[in-house]
Amino acid sequence: MISELVLVHTQDATLPGDLVVPTPARGVVLFAHGSGSSRHSSRNRKVAAELRTAGLGTLLMDLLSEREERHDALTAEHRFDIPFLGRRLVGAIDWLDTQPDSRGLPVVLFGASTGAAAALVAATQRPDRVLTVVSRGGRPDLAGDALTQVRAPVLLIVGDQDTEVAQLNEEAARYLRAPHALHVVPGATHLFEERGALEEVAAVAKRWCEGRLRSARETAHEKQ
């Protein structure tokens, strides 16, 4: 398993990330953190560790440069700029295709909070590269018109005690034309801090990704 600190080159920024790729790898999961978070998110790292047990590589990266982070802390200019964050993810998808350990691997976009909306936007820009989108406590409603354009299957995971976000996810799901599922974690609030809640998120995401990989493999076999 290859693990390294990398610099992800996008169109307008170079951003630090942590890339881990097992050998062999079945795909790679690109994490999109929410506002006020970073690649160091303990929740995303815990989910990433579980997904790697399924043979998936993981890339956890910062979506803002240090200068942008400082500016955003004062103005909140970037944290809800979903098109801007979506472009950063598109840049990361393209960067993954330049790396020998991840080139050509199916890409899973895993978004939390506002990062989920950015992931959905990015999925519409790279439909041939994105295998699926997973949202944890996300705000898919902020993706706007992109919801109707997403082709990749979408898994929405919410806590049943995160009532406002759960409702927003239910409403957003009605606009999705791609295959999708809404998984509600009993007793969980927005950050899934309750005992066993984050473990359920990781397990459900892992099963979903394994199912999408299996479906993609079967489809490719049928076309041969």
ABEGO torsion letter per residue (X at the ends): XBBBBBBBBBAABBBBBBBBBBOBBAEBBBBBBBBGBBAABAAAAAAAAAAAAAGBBBBBBBABBAAAAAAAAAAGAAAABAAAAAAAAAAAAAAAAABAAABGBBBBBBBBEAAAAAAAAAAAABAAABABBBBBGBBAAAAEAAAAABABBBBBBBBAABAAAAAAAAAAAAABABBBBBBBBBGBBAAGABBGAAAAAAAAAAAAAAAAAAAAAAAAAAAX
